Amino acid sequence: MSMADIAARLNVTNGALTPHIRQLSDCSLINVNLVAGKHGLTHMCLAQDMPILIDAPRAGSPTNTYETEIGVGHFAGYEAYPTCGLATTDHLIGREDEPRHFASPERMNAGIVWIGLGYFDYVLHNFLQPDQQLIDLQISMELASEAPGSSEDWPSDLHFYLNGRLLCVWTSPGDYARMRGIYTPNWWDRNWNQYGLFKLLSIDSTGTFIDGLKRSDVTLDDLRISHSTPLIFSIAAPREAKNAGGLTIFGRGFGNYDQGIRVRMHYKPSG
């Protein structure tokens, strides 16, 4: 909107509005540009499309909790079809759209991985002791679709599995590049995917949830997890999905959340 339009909407004078606009511009919340109007040049104000992240400390976190983080390149198995690739915070690993580079030992340093179709398997460490019972398993990560280049409207049905059991499906809306990710390095091409959406997957005795919304009736009882159960978490962008739009996983040094795949296990004494 022009400054004149904003002043009229707020029922204030241009003079009263000006210092407020200046402060918003100084702290990069808006851009102010001179453009040609019907009566000469006018100041146009545009809100900056930027995320504001609040990382509030958790008060009174449960003491019966195990936590760990897995790098996005620490996958134990994969299937990758172009468009695909992986990169560290310094450089691409190998070349784009060549799935063979996913087998490179350097993948352990990857901060971003992307596939047009396929899956990644991650082995989760099972911290449980014989006298402990899992009551809640939480997995958080930053995800997006994978479009050739990028596209805000590029839905992709992402499938989440634990030990081969389908937990739920979540549709990623797009592959975002409107602005550079907060942690995405400067050498990264501005037209490539820049950031994803933060997703919290949780499974308890009542079902499977994403961001607190129930997505399926699969429970911990169905998964039969004990202290001796191997845990293999898989994320897939399958060919047969209605929206086969690929998968990007952002890790440390990329996107808007400086983390890999975080795992939290809440437990209680068994018996």
C-alpha positions in Angstrom: 0.0 0.0 0.0 1.1 3.6 -0.5 1.8 5.7 2.6 -1.2 7.9 1.7 -3.5 4.8 1.6 -2.1 3.6 5.0 -2.6 7.0 6.6 -6.2 7.1 5.3 -6.9 3.6 6.6 -5.5 4.5 10.0 -7.2 7.9 10.0 -3.9 9.7 10.7 -1.9 12.3 8.8 1.0 11.5 6.6 3.3 13.4 9.0 2.1 11.3 12.0 2.6 8.1 10.0 6.1 8.8 8.7 8.2 8.1 11.8 6.5 4.8 12.3 7.1 3.8 8.7 10.7 4.8 9.1 11.1 2.6 12.2 9.5 -0.4 10.5 11.8 0.1 7.5 14.9 0.5 9.7 14.3 -2.9 11.4 13.6 -4.6 8.0 10.0 -5.4 8.7 8.9 -3.5 5.6 10.4 -2.2 2.4 9.6 1.3 1.2 10.1 2.1 -2.5 9.5 5.1 -4.7 7.2 4.2 -7.6 5.4 6.2 -10.3 1.7 7.0 -9.4 -1.1 9.0 -11.0 0.2 12.2 -9.5 4.0 11.6 -9.6 6.2 9.5 -7.4 4.7 7.9 -4.3 6.1 5.8 -1.4 4.9 2.2 -1.6 5.2 0.0 1.5 5.6 -3.8 1.3 5.8 -6.1 4.3 8.9 -8.3 4.3 8.0 -12.0 4.1 10.3 -13.1 6.8 9.8 -15.7 9.6 10.1 -14.7 13.2 11.2 -17.7 15.3 10.6 -17.9 19.0 12.5 -20.7 20.8 10.9 -20.7 24.3 12.7 -22.7 27.0 10.7 -25.6 28.3 9.9 -25.3 32.0 9.4 -28.4 33.9 10.4 -30.9 31.2 9.7 -34.5 32.1 12.7 -36.1 33.7 12.0 -39.5 32.2 13.1 -38.5 28.8 15.8 -39.6 26.3 16.7 -37.2 23.5 19.1 -37.4 20.6 19.6 -35.9 17.1 20.4 -37.6 13.8 22.1 -35.8 10.9 20.0 -35.8 7.8 22.9 -37.6 5.9 23.0 -40.4 8.5 20.6 -42.6 6.6 21.1 -46.4 6.7 19.2 -47.0 3.5 17.8 -45.0 0.6 16.2 -45.0 -2.8 16.7 -41.8 -4.8 15.5 -40.7 -8.2 16.1 -37.3 -9.8 15.7 -34.5 -9.2 18.0 -35.4 -6.3 21.2 -34.5 -4.5 22.8 -33.7 -1.1 25.2 -31.1 0.1 27.2 -30.0 3.1 27.2 -26.4 4.3 30.2 -25.8 2.0 29.5 -27.7 -1.3 27.5 -30.2 -3.2 28.4 -33.8 -2.6 29.2 -35.1 -6.1 26.8 -33.8 -8.8 23.1 -33.1 -8.9 20.7 -35.8 -10.1 23.2 -38.6 -9.8 21.8 -41.0 -7.1 25.1 -42.8 -6.8 26.5 -40.0 -4.7 24.1 -40.9 -1.9 26.5 -43.7 -1.1 29.4 -41.4 -0.6 30.9 -41.5 2.9 30.7 -37.7 2.8 26.9 -38.0 3.2 27.5 -38.1 6.9 28.3 -34.4 6.7 25.2 -33.5 4.7 23.1 -30.6 5.8 20.4 -31.1 3.2 19.2 -34.1 1.1 16.5 -34.1 -1.6 14.9 -36.7 -3.9 12.2 -36.5 -6.6 11.0 -40.0 -5.6 12.3 -42.5 -3.1 12.9 -42.9 0.6 15.4 -42.6 3.5 15.7 -45.0 6.4 17.2 -43.7 9.7 18.1 -46.0 12.5 17.0 -44.5 15.9 18.9 -45.4 19.0 16.6 -47.3 21.4 17.6 -45.9 24.9 15.0 -47.9 26.8 16.1 -50.2 29.7 14.4 -53.5 30.5 12.5 -51.9 33.4 11.2 -48.9 31.3 8.1 -48.5 29.1 7.8 -46.1 26.2 4.8 -43.8 26.6 5.5 -41.2 23.8 7.9 -41.1 20.8 8.4 -37.7 19.2 10.4 -37.0 16.0 10.8 -33.5 14.7 12.3 -32.3 11.4 12.1 -29.6 8.7 10.6 -30.9 5.5 9.5 -29.7 2.1 8.6 -31.1 -1.3 11.2 -31.3 -4.1 10.3 -29.5 -7.3 12.7 -29.0 -10.2 14.1 -25.7 -9.2 11.4 -24.6 -6.7 7.7 -24.1 -6.6 5.5 -22.7 -3.8 2.6 -24.8 -5.1 4.1 -28.3 -5.4 2.2 -30.8 -3.1 3.9 -34.0 -2.1 2.4 -36.8 0.0 5.1 -37.8 2.4 4.8 -41.2 4.1 6.2 -41.9 7.6 7.0 -45.4 8.7 8.4 -47.1 11.8 9.8 -50.6 11.4 8.0 -50.9 8.1 4.6 -49.9 9.6 2.9 -46.9 7.9 2.3 -44.4 10.6 0.6 -41.6 8.6 0.8 -39.5 5.5 1.3 -35.7 5.5 1.1 -33.5 2.3 3.8 -31.0 2.0 2.4 -27.9 0.3 5.4 -26.8 -1.7 9.2 -26.4 -2.2 10.0 -22.9 -0.9 12.4 -20.4 -2.3 10.6 -17.0 -1.8 13.4 -15.9 0.6 16.7 -17.4 1.7 16.5 -19.7 4.7 17.8 -18.3 7.9 20.6 -20.8 8.1 21.0 -21.6 4.4 24.5 -20.7 3.3 25.2 -17.8 0.9 26.7 -20.0 -1.8 23.5 -21.9 -2.2 21.7 -21.0 -5.4 18.9 -18.5 -4.7 16.5 -20.4 -7.0 16.9 -23.7 -5.2 14.8 -24.8 -2.2 15.6 -22.5 0.7 13.6 -23.8 3.7 10.9 -26.2 4.8 8.1 -26.5 7.4 8.8 -27.7 10.9 6.9 -30.9 11.6 6.5 -32.8 14.9 5.5 -36.4 14.5 4.4 -38.1 17.7 3.1 -41.6 18.6 1.5 -42.5 21.9 -1.2 -44.8 23.3 -4.0 -43.0 21.5 -2.6 -42.7 17.9 -0.2 -40.9 15.6 -0.1 -37.1 15.4 1.5 -34.4 13.4 1.8 -31.0 15.1 -0.8 -32.2 17.6 -3.4 -33.2 15.0 -4.3 -36.9 14.9 -3.3 -38.4 11.6 -3.9 -42.2 12.2 -5.0 -44.7 14.8 -1.5 -46.4 14.9 -0.5 -46.5 18.5 2.6 -47.6 20.5 0.8 -50.8 21.4 0.5 -51.6 17.7 4.3 -51.1 17.3 5.2 -53.2 20.3 8.3 -51.3 21.2 10.4 -52.7 24.1 14.0 -52.1 25.1 15.2 -54.7 22.6 13.2 -53.4 19.6 15.3 -52.1 16.7 13.8 -48.7 15.5 14.0 -47.8 11.8 12.3 -44.6 10.9 11.6 -44.0 7.2 10.4 -41.0 5.2 9.2 -41.8 1.7 8.0 -39.9 -1.4 6.5 -42.8 -3.3 5.8 -42.9 -7.0 2.3 -44.2 -6.4 1.3 -41.3 -4.2 -1.6 -39.1 -5.5 0.8 -36.1 -5.1 4.2 -37.5 -6.0 6.1 -34.3 -5.4 9.4 -35.4 -3.9 11.1 -34.8 -0.5 13.6 -32.4 0.9 15.0 -32.8 4.4 16.8 -29.7 5.9 19.4 -30.3 8.5 22.0 -28.2 10.4 23.2 -25.3 8.4 20.2 -25.2 6.1 16.6 -23.9 6.3 15.0 -22.1 9.2 15.6 -24.5 12.0 19.2 -25.4 12.8 18.7 -29.0 13.6 18.7 -32.5 12.1 16.1 -35.1 12.9 15.5 -34.9 16.6 14.1 -37.8 18.6 12.6 -37.7 22.0 11.4 -40.7 24.0 9.3 -40.3 27.1 9.1 -43.4 29.3 7.8 -44.6 32.7 8.9 -47.5 34.9 7.3 -50.7 33.6 5.3 -53.2 35.6 
